[in-house]
């Protein structure tokens, strides 16, 4: 009976291993039933026939150019996606919005140029996001990370960012670590709000000492440690284009209201005067 029991176990294991190997993409490795490792395979596109129950998908060190917008719709169990060191130039908005269980996402060392609003949808389970080492990444929308309520670690180091709206970071309630070093920051008034946020949240920056920015006058780079909030004191009195438009619009509105009020009062006085003259004339006729 013991021999039969062992034979049954061996048959079951053989069946599992055969099914496991059969579902693995031809160019990839599958070290366990829920992991597909296609790293360093020279792929230019995503492999075919990825098991639907995959949880860890490793696609690093390839030449993948794009991710189909509907790619993640079928992989609802995916929690770990590694796409670092590929040739991705953009991520279509909504591509990652269906990844409801995704916890780890690595898009580092690609050719991304911008992170627009809606790139990540509302991936509320995402905890770690790597976007560093994208040498052409120069724009991150203020609402790029909107809805990522569980995000704890955000990497944006060694990109081409010269400025960043502070709202992109302040709307992440669970953020614990953010990496921003190695970017060509410019110490102008657009950087003032971000600098204030960085100083108030320096405990979240593992390499704040290594952050530098260039002076707008001569381009000389200085460490953020050499700056203080007083360095941007002149910016507090600087009006933005939005501020100027608001002031102009307010002035026009007040002028229009004043003109309409004056016209109304003048009309009222004129009518009152005519009424007074008419009443006085009637009284004189009555006396006669």
C-alpha positions in Angstrom: 0.0 0.0 0.0 2.9 2.3 0.7 4.3 1.7 -2.7 1.0 2.5 -4.3 0.7 5.7 -2.3 4.2 6.8 -3.6 3.2 5.9 -7.1 0.1 8.0 -6.9 2.1 11.0 -5.6 4.6 10.6 -8.4 1.8 10.4 -11.0 0.2 13.5 -9.6 3.4 15.5 -9.6 4.2 14.4 -13.1 0.8 15.6 -14.2 1.2 18.9 -12.5 4.7 19.4 -13.9 3.5 18.5 -17.4 0.6 20.9 -17.3 2.8 23.6 -15.8 5.4 23.2 -18.6 2.8 23.0 -21.3 1.3 26.4 -20.2 4.7 28.2 -20.1 5.5 30.4 -23.2 8.1 28.7 -25.4 10.8 31.4 -25.0 10.3 31.8 -21.2 11.0 30.0 -18.0 8.3 29.1 -15.4 10.1 28.4 -12.0 6.7 27.9 -10.3 3.1 27.7 -11.4 2.4 31.4 -11.0 5.6 32.9 -12.3 6.6 33.5 -15.9 10.2 34.7 -16.5 10.9 36.1 -19.9 13.8 38.3 -18.9 16.7 38.8 -21.4 15.1 36.9 -24.3 15.4 39.6 -26.9 11.7 40.0 -27.2 10.3 42.9 -29.2 6.7 42.3 -28.1 4.9 40.6 -25.3 5.0 36.8 -25.5 2.0 34.9 -26.5 0.1 32.3 -24.4 0.9 33.7 -21.0 -1.1 31.7 -18.4 -4.2 33.5 -17.3 -3.4 32.8 -13.6 0.1 34.4 -13.7 1.0 36.4 -10.6 4.6 37.3 -11.4 5.5 38.4 -14.9 9.2 39.2 -15.5 9.9 40.9 -18.8 13.1 42.9 -18.0 16.1 43.4 -20.4 14.2 43.0 -23.7 13.3 45.3 -26.6 9.6 45.6 -26.0 8.2 48.7 -27.7 4.6 48.9 -26.4 2.1 47.3 -24.1 -1.3 46.7 -25.7 -4.0 48.7 -24.0 -6.0 45.6 -23.2 -3.1 43.5 -22.1 -4.0 43.3 -18.4 -7.7 42.8 -18.8 -7.3 39.0 -18.7 -4.6 38.8 -16.0 -6.6 39.8 -12.9 -4.3 37.8 -10.6 -1.1 39.7 -11.6 0.6 41.3 -8.6 4.2 41.8 -9.9 5.1 43.2 -13.3 8.7 43.9 -14.2 9.3 45.8 -17.5 12.5 47.5 -16.7 15.2 48.1 -19.4 13.0 47.8 -22.5 12.1 50.3 -25.2 8.8 51.6 -24.0 8.3 55.2 -25.1 4.7 55.7 -23.7 2.0 54.0 -21.8 -1.5 54.4 -23.2 -3.9 55.9 -20.6 -6.1 53.1 -19.2 -3.6 50.3 -19.9 -2.9 49.7 -16.2 -6.3 50.7 -14.9 -7.6 47.1 -15.0 -4.7 45.8 -12.8 -6.7 45.8 -9.6 -4.3 43.5 -7.7 -1.0 44.9 -9.0 1.4 45.6 -6.1 4.8 46.1 -7.8 5.4 47.8 -11.2 8.8 48.5 -12.7 9.0 50.7 -15.8 12.5 52.0 -15.1 15.2 52.2 -17.7 12.9 52.7 -20.7 12.3 55.6 -23.1 9.3 57.1 -21.5 8.8 60.9 -22.2 5.8 61.7 -20.1 3.4 60.4 -17.5 0.0 61.8 -18.3 -3.1 61.8 -16.2 -4.8 58.4 -16.2 -1.7 56.3 -16.9 -2.3 54.2 -13.9 -6.0 54.6 -13.6 -6.9 54.0 -9.9 -4.6 51.0 -9.1 -5.4 51.2 -5.4 -3.3 48.1 -4.5 -0.1 49.4 -6.1 2.6 49.8 -3.4 5.8 50.3 -5.3 6.3 52.1 -8.6 9.6 52.4 -10.4 9.9 55.1 -13.1 13.6 56.0 -12.7 16.3 56.0 -15.3 14.1 57.2 -18.2 16.5 59.7 -19.8 13.7 61.4 -21.8 11.1 61.6 -19.1 10.6 65.4 -18.8 6.9 65.8 -17.8 4.8 64.2 -15.1 1.2 65.4 -14.9 0.0 66.8 -11.5 -2.7 64.0 -11.6 -0.5 61.3 -12.9 -0.7 59.3 -9.6 -4.2 60.2 -8.7 -6.0 57.3 -7.0 -2.8 55.4 -6.0 -3.9 55.5 -2.3 -1.7 52.6 -1.3 1.5 53.7 -3.0 4.4 53.7 -0.5 7.5 53.9 -2.7 7.9 56.1 -5.8 11.1 56.2 -7.9 11.6 59.1 -10.3 15.4 59.4 -10.0 17.8 60.1 -13.0 15.1 61.3 -15.4 14.9 64.6 -17.3 12.6 66.4 -14.9 13.3 70.1 -14.4 10.1 70.8 -12.5 7.3 68.8 -10.9 3.9 70.0 -9.6 3.9 69.4 -5.8 0.3 68.1 -6.2 1.7 65.0 -7.9 3.3 64.0 -4.5 1.0 65.6 -1.9 -2.0 63.5 -3.1 -0.3 60.2 -2.2 -1.5 59.6 1.4 0.6 56.4 2.0 3.9 57.7 0.5 6.9 56.7 2.6 9.8 56.9 0.1 10.3 59.0 -3.0 13.5 59.2 -5.0 14.1 62.4 -7.1 17.9 62.7 -7.3 19.7 62.9 -10.6 17.2 65.1 -12.4 18.1 68.5 -14.0 16.0 70.6 -11.5 15.9 74.3 -12.1 15.9 76.6 -9.0 13.3 79.1 -10.3 9.9 80.1 -8.9 8.3 77.0 -10.4 10.5 74.9 -8.2 9.6 76.9 -5.0 6.5 74.9 -4.0 8.3 71.6 -4.6 11.3 72.7 -2.6 9.1 73.6 0.4 7.5 70.1 0.1 10.9 68.5 -0.1 12.1 70.2 3.1 8.9 69.4 5.0 9.1 65.7 3.9 12.9 65.2 3.9 12.4 62.0 5.9 10.9 60.4 2.8 13.9 61.2 0.6 16.7 58.6 1.0 19.2 60.7 -0.9 18.1 64.3 -0.4 21.8 65.3 0.1 22.5 64.2 -3.5 19.8 66.4 -5.0 20.9 69.5 -7.0 19.3 72.2 -9.0 20.7 74.8 -11.5 20.5 78.5 -11.0 18.3 80.2 -13.7 20.9 83.0 -14.2 24.1 81.2 -14.9 23.1 77.5 -14.9 25.4 76.7 -12.0 24.4 73.6 -10.1 24.1 73.8 -6.4 23.0 71.3 -3.7 19.6 71.8 -2.2 21.3 71.8 1.2 22.6 75.3 0.2 19.1 76.6 -0.2 16.4 77.6 2.2 12.8 78.8 2.0 14.2 82.4 2.0 16.0 81.6 -1.2 12.6 81.8 -3.0 11.3 84.8 -1.0 11.0 86.9 -4.2 8.7 84.3 -5.7 6.1 85.0 -3.1 5.5 88.5 -4.7 5.6 87.2 -8.2 2.2 86.9 -10.0 1.6 84.0 -12.3 -0.3 84.4 -15.6 -3.3 82.8 -13.9 -3.1 85.4 -11.1 -2.9 88.2 -13.7 -5.9 86.9 -15.7 -7.9 86.6 -12.5 -7.1 90.2 -11.5 -7.9 91.5 -15.1 -11.2 89.5 -15.2 -12.2 90.7 -11.7 -11.4 94.3 -12.7 -13.5 94.0 -15.8 -16.4 92.4 -13.9 -16.3 95.2 -11.2 -16.3 97.8 -14.0 -19.3 96.3 -15.7 -21.2 96.0 -12.5 -20.4 99.6 -11.6 -21.5 100.9 -15.1 -24.8 98.9 -14.8 -25.4 100.2 -11.3 -24.8 103.8 -12.4 -27.1 103.4 -15.4 -29.8 101.9 -13.1 -29.5 104.7 -10.6 -29.4 107.4 -13.3 -32.6 105.9 -14.8 -34.2 105.8 -11.4 -33.4 109.4 -10.7 -34.6 110.5 -14.1 -37.9 108.7 -13.7 -38.3 110.1 -10.2 -37.7 113.7 -11.5 -40.2 113.3 -14.3 -42.7 111.9 -11.8 -42.1 114.8 -9.5 -42.6 117.3 -12.2 -45.8 115.6 -13.3 -47.2 115.6 -9.8 -46.3 119.3 -9.3 -48.1 120.2 -12.5 -51.2 118.4 -11.5 -51.3 120.2 -8.2 -51.0 123.6 -9.9 -53.8 122.8 -12.3 -56.0 121.8 -9.3 -55.3 125.1 -7.5 -56.3 127.1 -10.6 
